[in-house]
Amino acid sequence: MYFPYLRGRQNELLCLRGLLNAGKLSSKVIPIIEPVRFSSTFFSTLTKFIEMNRKVIVIRNPKVGSFGKEYNDMRKNIEKESDENKKQKLQKTLDGYKKLWDDPGIQKAYLVDDKIVSEITEGKFDAKDVVMINVEKGNYHYYEEYGEKITGKYTIVPKGGDFEDIIGDDIIILEDGYRKAKRNIDYIENPDELFSRNHIVYKKRGFAGFSDFSMVGNEFEESGFAPLAIAIHVMYFGTRGELRVHHFVSESNESISDPARKFEEAMKNLMSWGNFSDIPKTIGLNSLIECYNTGKFPGLGVIKKYSLMHHIEMMGEYLEAR
C-alpha cells in the first residue's frame, strides 16, 4: 500500500479530486491529508472520498498552516453576525463541515506528540482506532516507554534510526526522498536524482506500506514567490525499478518575466529527453503535454498539481500490477 502524505493546500486537494473523478486513484493508494486551511475545497474533497466510498486519512492535529485558527475565526464571525439570515447560513455551513470532519468514512489520524500520548495513556481514546503518525525520528522514546499501547491501526514511522526496530503487521515506512533545491535554477546542476526504493523493499523489510511527501517534500511553505526559473519535476522508474525524479528547467532565467515562455522551455526539455518514452503516460503527464501543445500556461500551482497526479497515479499502477 502507498500512503502519499499531502498538506491540504488547494492544488494538492485538487490533485486528489482530479484522480478520483478520472478513476485513476488506485484502491492500493490511501492519501494522508494534513489540513492547512479550513476551506470549502478541503471539505468538498472529503465529500468526494465519502461519496465514492474511498479511503482517506485525515490528521486531526495539524502542525502547520492555519486550519485551527480559521475554524475559530469562522465561529467568532458567526457569533458576531447581526444579520440573522447570514448567521443561519454560516452556521449551516459550519455544521456541515463538522459533520464531514466526524464522518465515520474518514480515517482519523494524529501526529504523535506529548499531548496525544497523554490522551491515549489516560484512556481518552484507543490508539488502535486511529492512524499514529511519527514524522520525527526522536519520537522513538514514546514507543520505548509505551510500546503497543500507542501503536495505531496503522503506525507510520520515519525511515532509519531506532524506529527500524518497530516491525509489525501495520507499520508504514515514511521517507522524505525529495531533495529540494534553494532555487529552481539550481536543479540544472543535478537534474536527475534517486527518489526512493521503498516500493521495492518495503514488504521484504516487514512493512505494510510506504509513504512519502512526493515531489513537494516535508518542508512546509505557506506561500511561494515568482521564481527566476520554472522547474517541472517528473517521477519515473529507473533501470533497476527504483523511483527517480528528473527536473526539467527553463532556460531564459535572467528575470522573473514571461513565465509562459519558461514553461514552454521546460516542457521542450521534458519532451526531448532521451528517456521520455519510458515515462508512464498518466493523466497528470498528459495534462502537462496538452497545455504545452495548446500553448497554454497553466500556472505554477497547476504544474505542481499535474506532477503530483502523475506520481500518485504511477505508484497506483505499479502496485496494481503486483
C-alpha positions as CSV (number, residue, x, y, z in Angstrom):
1,M,0.0,0.0,0.0
2,Y,1.1,3.5,-0.8
3,F,0.2,6.4,1.6
4,P,1.1,9.8,-0.1
5,Y,1.4,12.5,2.6
6,L,-0.1,15.7,1.4
7,R,-0.6,19.1,3.0
8,G,-4.2,20.2,2.3
9,R,-3.3,23.1,0.1
10,Q,-5.5,24.0,-2.9
11,N,-3.6,22.1,-5.6
12,E,-2.9,19.1,-3.5
13,L,-6.6,18.7,-2.9
14,L,-7.5,19.3,-6.5
15,C,-4.9,16.7,-7.4
16,L,-6.8,14.1,-5.4
17,R,-10.2,15.1,-6.7
18,G,-8.9,15.0,-10.3
19,L,-7.6,11.5,-9.8
20,L,-10.9,10.4,-8.2
21,N,-13.0,11.9,-10.9
22,A,-10.9,10.3,-13.6
23,G,-11.0,6.9,-11.9
24,K,-7.2,7.0,-11.6
25,L,-6.7,6.7,-7.8
26,S,-5.9,3.1,-7.1
27,S,-7.5,1.3,-4.2
28,K,-3.9,0.5,-3.2
29,V,-3.3,4.2,-2.6
30,I,-4.6,5.8,0.6
31,P,-3.8,9.5,0.8
32,I,-2.9,11.2,4.1
33,I,-4.1,14.8,4.4
34,E,-2.7,17.2,6.9
35,P,-5.2,20.1,6.6
36,V,-3.6,23.5,6.5
37,R,-6.7,25.6,5.5
38,F,-10.3,25.5,6.8
39,S,-11.6,25.8,3.3
40,S,-14.5,24.7,1.2
41,T,-12.0,22.9,-1.1
42,F,-10.8,20.7,1.8
43,F,-14.3,19.7,2.8
44,S,-15.6,19.2,-0.8
45,T,-12.6,16.8,-1.2
46,L,-13.6,14.8,1.8
47,T,-17.2,14.7,0.4
48,K,-15.8,13.2,-2.8
49,F,-14.0,10.5,-0.9
50,I,-17.1,9.7,1.1
51,E,-19.4,9.7,-2.0
52,M,-17.0,7.3,-3.8
53,N,-16.5,5.1,-0.8
54,R,-12.8,5.6,-0.9
55,K,-10.3,5.6,1.9
56,V,-8.6,8.8,3.1
57,I,-6.6,9.5,6.3
58,V,-7.0,13.0,7.8
59,I,-4.7,14.3,10.5
60,R,-6.8,15.8,13.4
61,N,-3.9,17.8,15.0
62,P,-2.1,19.5,12.1
63,K,1.2,21.2,13.0
64,V,1.5,23.6,10.0
65,G,-0.8,26.0,8.3
66,S,-3.8,27.9,9.8
67,F,-6.6,25.3,9.9
68,G,-7.4,25.7,13.6
69,K,-7.2,29.5,13.5
70,E,-9.5,29.7,10.5
71,Y,-12.0,27.4,12.2
72,N,-12.0,29.6,15.3
73,D,-12.3,32.7,13.2
74,M,-15.4,31.3,11.5
75,R,-17.0,30.5,14.9
76,K,-16.3,34.1,16.0
77,N,-17.7,35.6,12.8
78,I,-20.9,33.6,13.3
79,E,-21.2,34.9,16.9
80,K,-20.7,38.5,15.8
81,E,-23.0,38.4,12.7
82,S,-26.0,40.6,13.3
83,D,-27.9,39.6,10.2
84,E,-29.9,36.6,11.2
85,N,-30.2,35.1,7.7
86,K,-26.5,35.4,7.2
87,K,-25.8,33.9,10.6
88,Q,-28.0,30.9,10.0
89,K,-26.4,30.3,6.6
90,L,-22.9,30.5,8.1
91,Q,-23.9,28.2,11.0
92,K,-25.4,25.7,8.5
93,T,-22.1,25.7,6.6
94,L,-20.1,25.1,9.7
95,D,-22.4,22.3,10.9
96,G,-21.9,20.6,7.5
97,Y,-18.2,20.9,7.9
98,K,-18.3,19.4,11.4
99,K,-20.4,16.5,10.1
100,L,-17.8,15.8,7.4
101,W,-15.0,16.1,9.9
102,D,-16.5,13.4,12.1
103,D,-17.8,11.2,9.3
104,P,-17.0,7.5,10.0
105,G,-15.8,7.2,6.4
106,I,-12.8,9.4,7.2
107,Q,-10.0,7.6,8.9
108,K,-8.7,9.7,11.9
109,A,-5.0,10.2,12.4
110,Y,-2.8,12.0,14.9
111,L,0.7,13.3,14.7
112,V,2.4,11.8,17.8
113,D,3.3,14.3,20.5
114,D,3.2,14.6,24.3
115,K,-0.5,15.7,24.3
116,I,-1.7,12.7,22.1
117,V,0.4,10.2,24.1
118,S,-1.1,11.5,27.3
119,E,-4.7,11.3,26.0
120,I,-4.1,7.7,24.9
121,T,-2.5,6.6,28.2
122,E,-5.2,8.3,30.1
123,G,-7.8,6.3,28.2
124,K,-9.4,9.1,26.3
125,F,-9.2,7.1,23.1
126,D,-7.7,3.9,21.8
127,A,-4.7,4.1,19.5
128,K,-6.0,1.1,17.7
129,D,-8.9,3.1,16.3
130,V,-6.6,5.7,14.6
131,V,-3.5,6.1,12.5
132,M,-0.5,7.2,14.5
133,I,2.0,9.3,12.5
134,N,5.6,9.9,13.5
135,V,7.4,12.3,11.3
136,E,10.3,12.9,13.7
137,K,12.9,10.2,14.5
138,G,13.1,11.5,18.0
139,N,9.5,10.1,18.7
140,Y,11.0,6.7,19.3
141,H,11.2,7.3,23.0
142,Y,7.4,7.2,23.3
143,Y,7.4,3.6,21.9
144,E,10.3,2.6,24.2
145,E,8.1,3.6,27.2
146,Y,4.6,2.7,26.0
147,G,5.1,0.3,23.1
148,E,1.9,-1.5,21.9
149,K,-0.3,0.9,23.8
150,I,0.4,3.7,21.4
151,T,0.6,1.6,18.3
152,G,-2.2,2.5,15.9
153,K,-4.4,0.9,13.3
154,Y,-1.5,1.9,11.1
155,T,1.6,3.4,12.7
156,I,3.7,5.5,10.4
157,V,7.4,5.8,11.3
158,P,10.3,7.6,9.7
159,K,12.9,5.6,7.8
160,G,16.2,5.0,9.6
161,G,17.2,5.1,13.3
162,D,15.7,3.2,16.1
163,F,12.3,3.1,14.5
164,E,13.6,0.3,12.3
165,D,13.1,-2.0,15.4
166,I,9.4,-1.5,15.3
167,I,8.2,-4.1,12.9
168,G,4.6,-5.3,12.9
169,D,1.7,-6.1,10.6
170,D,0.6,-2.5,10.3
171,I,3.8,-0.4,10.3
172,I,4.2,2.1,7.4
173,I,7.7,3.4,6.5
174,L,7.9,7.2,5.8
175,E,10.7,8.8,3.8
176,D,11.2,12.3,2.5
177,G,13.1,11.3,-0.6
178,Y,12.9,14.7,-2.3
179,R,15.9,16.9,-2.1
180,K,14.6,20.4,-2.5
181,A,16.9,23.0,-4.1
182,K,17.1,26.5,-2.7
183,R,16.2,27.8,-6.2
184,N,14.7,26.2,-9.2
185,I,17.7,27.2,-11.3
186,D,19.9,25.0,-9.0
187,Y,18.3,21.9,-10.4
188,I,20.3,22.4,-13.6
189,E,23.4,21.3,-11.8
190,N,21.8,18.0,-10.6
191,P,18.8,17.3,-12.9
192,D,18.3,13.6,-12.1
193,E,18.1,12.1,-8.6
194,L,17.1,8.9,-6.8
195,F,13.8,9.4,-5.0
196,S,13.1,6.1,-3.3
197,R,13.4,2.3,-3.4
198,N,10.8,1.7,-0.7
199,H,8.2,0.4,-3.2
200,I,10.6,-2.4,-4.0
201,V,11.8,-3.3,-0.5
202,Y,9.0,-2.4,2.0
203,K,7.5,-5.9,2.1
204,K,10.9,-7.6,2.4
205,R,11.6,-5.4,5.4
206,G,8.3,-6.3,7.1
207,F,6.3,-3.1,6.5
208,A,2.7,-3.0,5.4
209,G,3.2,0.0,3.2
210,F,5.3,3.1,2.4
211,S,4.8,6.8,2.5
212,D,6.4,10.0,1.2
213,F,5.8,13.7,0.6
214,S,6.1,13.2,-3.2
215,M,7.9,16.0,-5.1
216,V,6.8,18.6,-2.6
217,G,8.9,17.5,0.3
218,N,8.3,17.7,4.0
219,E,9.3,21.3,4.4
220,F,6.1,23.4,4.5
221,E,5.9,26.8,2.9
222,E,2.8,28.9,3.3
223,S,3.2,30.7,0.0
224,G,5.7,30.9,-2.8
225,F,7.3,33.7,-4.9
226,A,7.8,34.3,-8.5
227,P,10.9,32.2,-9.4
228,L,13.6,33.1,-11.9
229,A,13.3,29.6,-13.4
230,I,10.4,27.2,-13.8
231,A,11.2,23.5,-13.0
232,I,8.9,20.6,-13.8
233,H,9.6,17.6,-11.6
234,V,8.7,14.2,-13.1
235,M,8.9,10.8,-11.5
236,Y,9.9,7.7,-13.4
237,F,11.2,4.3,-12.8
238,G,15.0,3.7,-13.3
239,T,16.6,0.7,-15.0
240,R,16.5,-1.3,-11.7
241,G,13.0,-0.4,-10.8
242,E,14.0,2.4,-8.4
243,L,11.9,5.6,-8.4
244,R,13.7,8.6,-9.7
245,V,12.8,12.3,-10.2
246,H,14.0,14.3,-13.2
247,H,14.0,18.1,-13.0
248,F,13.2,19.9,-16.3
249,V,14.2,23.5,-16.1
250,S,13.6,26.6,-18.2
251,E,16.4,28.4,-20.0
252,S,15.5,32.1,-20.0
253,N,16.2,32.6,-16.3
254,E,17.7,36.1,-16.2
255,S,14.5,37.6,-14.7
256,I,11.0,36.6,-13.4
257,S,9.3,37.9,-16.6
258,D,7.4,35.7,-19.1
259,P,6.6,32.5,-17.1
260,A,4.7,31.2,-20.1
261,R,7.9,31.1,-22.1
262,K,9.7,29.5,-19.3
263,F,7.1,26.8,-19.1
264,E,7.4,26.1,-22.8
265,E,11.2,25.8,-22.5
266,A,10.9,23.3,-19.6
267,M,8.3,21.3,-21.5
268,K,10.5,21.2,-24.6
269,N,13.3,19.8,-22.4
270,L,10.9,17.2,-21.0
271,M,9.6,16.0,-24.4
272,S,13.0,15.9,-26.0
273,W,14.6,14.0,-23.1
274,G,16.1,10.6,-24.1
275,N,14.0,8.6,-21.6
276,F,10.7,10.4,-22.3
277,S,9.2,7.3,-23.9
278,D,9.8,5.3,-20.7
279,I,7.8,7.7,-18.6
280,P,4.3,6.3,-17.9
281,K,1.7,8.5,-19.7
282,T,-0.5,9.3,-16.8
283,I,-3.4,11.8,-16.7
284,G,-1.1,14.2,-15.0
285,L,1.7,14.0,-17.5
286,N,-0.8,14.1,-20.4
287,S,-2.3,17.2,-18.9
288,L,1.1,18.9,-18.9
289,I,1.6,17.8,-22.5
290,E,-1.8,19.2,-23.6
291,C,-1.0,22.6,-22.0
292,Y,2.2,22.6,-24.0
293,N,0.6,21.6,-27.3
294,T,-2.1,24.2,-27.0
295,G,0.2,27.0,-25.9
296,K,-1.5,27.3,-22.5
297,F,0.5,28.3,-19.4
298,P,-1.4,26.6,-16.6
299,G,0.3,28.5,-13.7
300,L,2.8,27.3,-11.2
301,G,0.3,25.7,-8.8
302,V,-1.3,23.7,-11.5
303,I,2.1,22.5,-12.8
304,K,2.7,21.1,-9.3
305,K,-0.8,19.6,-9.3
306,Y,-0.2,17.7,-12.5
307,S,3.2,16.5,-11.3
308,L,1.6,15.1,-8.1
309,M,-1.2,13.5,-10.1
310,H,1.4,11.8,-12.3
311,H,3.4,10.4,-9.3
312,I,0.3,9.1,-7.4
313,E,-1.3,7.5,-10.4
314,M,2.0,6.0,-11.4
315,M,2.5,4.4,-8.0
316,G,-1.0,3.0,-8.1
317,E,-0.4,1.4,-11.4
318,Y,2.8,-0.1,-10.1
319,L,1.1,-1.7,-7.1
320,E,-1.9,-2.9,-9.1
321,A,0.5,-4.8,-11.4
322,R,1.9,-6.7,-8.4
